[in-house]
Amino acid sequence: MPILPDIFAEMHRLIDAARENSLRLRAIGGLAICVKSGNFQKFFTREYRDLDFVVAESDRKQLETFFQKMGYVSNRQFNLLNGSKRQIYQDPNSELHVDIFVGNFEMCHKLPMNGRLDIDPVTVPLAELLLSKAQIVQLNRKDALDIAALLLYNETGNTDDGKVNLDYIAKLCGQDWGLYKTTSISLKQVEEVVRDETLNLTESERGLILRRVSEILQTFETMPKSLAWQMRDKVGTRLRWYEEVEEVAR
């Protein structure tokens, strides 16, 4: 079986090379959360087999040339059909896949990224990192622990300056009822996971995570809500409020 490269080193190699080519490539997902979450292994040991990135829409046309230069092979069929929104590349010498979202992160819900990729030189902002996990409709334990780790090691606040920006989360969720609903459900699941006494947390750490979850949920209570949000709230969960995500053939 091909040996995976050091995935952290490879992530930084690609981001640094992209910067040299005026390409704004930012990490998202579990690996990005690990980068932002201090003693991540305190929670559980994870194996990363993929790299997930977001790129600005204006940089899309540079992707294929860049990744060929970096030694990757394009998933031709997928990229031909979906390249304006998402592209996939593979390292021919290993099982490493690179999944790139263009302009927006779109899975169960859409997270707009244009104009947000200059905030951090390595990853998408902390607010989007949290929402990229919280927007998962069928949240599993691994994803819940990702959110817990992010909230343990990063403060909440009202700016993007090294904080999970509650104002920006409120802006997105106050416009999109579906994103608000799924995020609320996910955060409740995080609370359940964090209260598990077998989890390797001190009482102080557990309390800190729960307090930050509570701050986000309280933000939802007080955030301005658009007229469309209020109308959709009346319908509630009687209609599906999320996109169904199909597994991508690698």
C-alpha positions in Angstrom: 0.0 0.0 0.0 1.4 3.4 -0.9 2.7 5.4 2.1 0.9 8.7 2.8 3.2 11.7 3.0 3.3 13.7 6.2 0.0 15.4 5.7 0.7 18.4 7.9 3.9 19.1 6.0 2.1 18.6 2.7 -0.6 21.0 3.7 1.9 23.7 4.4 3.9 22.9 1.3 0.8 23.5 -0.9 -0.3 26.6 0.9 3.2 28.1 0.8 3.6 27.3 -2.9 0.1 28.7 -3.6 1.0 31.9 -1.9 4.1 32.2 -4.1 1.8 31.8 -7.1 -0.7 34.4 -5.9 -3.3 31.7 -5.2 -5.3 32.0 -2.0 -5.5 28.4 -0.8 -6.9 27.9 2.8 -7.3 24.7 4.7 -10.7 23.7 6.1 -12.1 20.6 7.9 -10.6 18.3 10.5 -7.0 18.9 9.7 -7.4 22.7 9.8 -9.2 22.3 13.2 -6.3 20.3 14.4 -3.9 23.1 13.4 -5.9 25.6 15.4 -6.5 23.3 18.4 -3.4 23.0 20.5 -3.1 19.6 22.3 -5.6 18.0 19.9 -4.5 14.5 20.7 -5.9 14.9 24.2 -9.3 14.0 22.8 -8.6 11.2 20.4 -6.1 10.0 17.8 -7.1 10.7 14.3 -5.7 9.6 10.9 -6.0 12.1 8.1 -6.1 10.8 4.6 -7.4 13.9 2.7 -6.6 17.5 2.4 -9.5 19.9 2.2 -9.1 23.5 1.0 -11.1 26.5 -0.1 -10.0 28.8 -2.9 -11.4 32.2 -4.0 -13.7 32.0 -7.0 -11.4 34.4 -8.9 -8.5 31.9 -8.5 -10.3 28.9 -9.9 -8.7 28.9 -13.3 -5.3 28.6 -11.8 -6.0 25.3 -9.9 -5.3 22.7 -12.5 -2.0 24.2 -13.6 -0.9 24.7 -10.0 -1.7 21.2 -8.8 -0.1 19.6 -11.9 3.0 21.6 -11.0 2.8 20.3 -7.5 2.7 16.7 -8.7 -1.0 16.0 -8.5 -3.3 14.4 -11.0 -6.8 15.9 -11.8 -9.9 13.9 -11.3 -10.9 14.7 -14.9 -14.5 13.5 -14.8 -15.4 15.1 -11.5 -13.7 18.4 -12.3 -15.3 18.6 -15.7 -18.7 18.3 -14.2 -18.2 20.3 -11.0 -15.1 22.4 -11.5 -16.8 25.8 -11.0 -17.7 24.8 -7.5 -15.4 22.0 -6.4 -12.3 20.2 -7.7 -10.5 17.0 -6.7 -6.8 16.1 -7.3 -4.9 13.0 -6.3 -1.2 12.3 -5.4 -0.3 9.5 -7.9 2.3 8.1 -5.4 -0.1 7.7 -2.5 -3.7 7.6 -1.4 -3.8 11.3 -0.6 -6.7 13.2 -2.1 -7.1 17.0 -2.3 -10.6 18.3 -2.2 -11.0 22.0 -3.1 -14.1 24.1 -2.7 -14.4 27.1 -5.0 -15.8 30.4 -3.6 -18.2 28.7 -1.2 -18.0 25.6 1.1 -21.1 23.7 0.0 -22.2 20.5 1.7 -25.4 20.2 3.8 -25.4 24.0 3.7 -23.6 26.8 1.9 -20.9 28.9 3.7 -19.8 31.9 1.5 -16.0 32.3 1.5 -15.2 35.0 -1.0 -13.8 38.0 0.8 -13.0 35.9 3.9 -9.8 34.1 2.8 -7.3 36.9 3.7 -8.1 36.7 7.4 -5.8 33.8 8.2 -2.8 32.7 6.1 -3.3 29.0 6.6 -6.9 28.1 7.4 -10.3 29.6 6.8 -11.5 31.8 9.7 -12.4 30.1 13.0 -16.1 30.9 12.6 -16.2 29.1 9.2 -14.1 26.2 10.7 -16.7 25.7 13.4 -19.6 26.0 10.9 -18.0 23.6 8.5 -18.5 20.9 11.1 -21.7 22.2 12.7 -23.4 22.3 9.3 -23.3 18.5 9.1 -26.8 17.1 9.5 -25.7 13.6 10.6 -23.0 14.7 13.0 -20.9 11.8 14.2 -18.7 11.6 17.3 -15.5 12.5 15.4 -17.1 15.7 14.1 -18.5 16.6 17.5 -15.0 16.2 19.0 -13.6 18.5 16.3 -16.0 21.2 17.4 -15.3 20.6 21.1 -11.5 20.9 20.4 -11.9 24.1 18.5 -14.0 25.6 21.3 -11.6 24.5 24.0 -8.5 26.1 22.4 -10.1 29.2 20.8 -12.0 32.0 22.5 -15.3 33.3 21.3 -15.7 37.0 20.5 -17.1 39.6 18.1 -14.1 39.8 15.7 -12.0 37.4 13.6 -8.8 38.3 15.5 -7.9 34.8 16.7 -11.5 34.3 17.9 -14.6 32.4 16.8 -16.5 35.4 15.5 -20.0 35.2 17.0 -21.2 38.3 15.1 -20.3 36.6 11.8 -21.9 33.3 12.8 -25.1 35.3 13.7 -25.0 37.1 10.4 -24.9 33.8 8.4 -27.4 32.0 10.7 -29.7 35.0 10.9 -30.1 34.9 7.1 -30.2 31.1 6.6 -32.8 29.3 8.8 -31.5 25.9 7.6 -27.9 26.6 8.7 -29.2 27.9 12.0 -31.3 24.8 12.6 -28.6 22.3 11.8 -25.9 24.2 13.7 -28.2 24.4 16.8 -28.8 20.6 16.6 -25.1 19.9 16.2 -24.2 22.1 19.2 -26.6 20.2 21.4 -24.9 17.0 20.3 -21.6 18.5 21.2 -22.9 19.2 24.7 -23.9 15.6 25.1 -20.5 14.3 23.9 -18.6 16.8 26.2 -20.6 15.7 29.2 -19.4 12.1 28.8 -17.2 11.6 31.9 -15.0 9.1 30.1 -13.8 11.9 27.8 -10.2 13.0 28.7 -11.2 16.4 30.0 -10.8 18.2 33.3 -13.9 19.7 34.8 -12.5 23.2 34.0 -12.0 22.2 30.3 -15.4 20.6 30.1 -17.0 23.7 31.6 -15.2 26.0 29.2 -16.4 24.2 26.1 -20.0 24.1 27.4 -19.8 27.8 28.2 -18.7 28.6 24.7 -21.4 26.4 23.2 -23.9 28.2 25.3 -22.6 31.5 24.1 -23.2 30.5 20.5 -26.7 29.2 21.3 -27.5 32.4 23.2 -26.3 34.4 20.2 -29.0 32.6 18.1 -31.6 33.8 20.5 -30.7 37.5 20.2 -29.4 37.7 16.6 -31.4 39.7 14.0 -33.5 37.4 11.8 -34.4 38.2 8.2 -38.0 38.1 7.0 -37.2 35.0 4.9 -35.7 33.4 8.1 -38.9 34.1 10.0 -41.1 32.7 7.3 -39.1 29.5 7.1 -39.2 29.2 10.8 -43.0 28.9 10.6 -42.6 25.8 8.4 -40.0 24.3 10.7 -38.7 20.7 10.0 -41.8 19.6 8.2 -39.8 20.3 5.0 -36.2 19.3 4.5 -34.0 22.2 5.4 -30.6 20.9 4.1 -29.0 19.5 1.0 -28.4 15.8 0.8 -24.7 15.1 0.2 -23.6 12.3 -2.1 -20.3 10.5 -1.5 -17.8 11.5 -4.2 -16.2 8.6 -6.1 -12.5 8.9 -5.8 
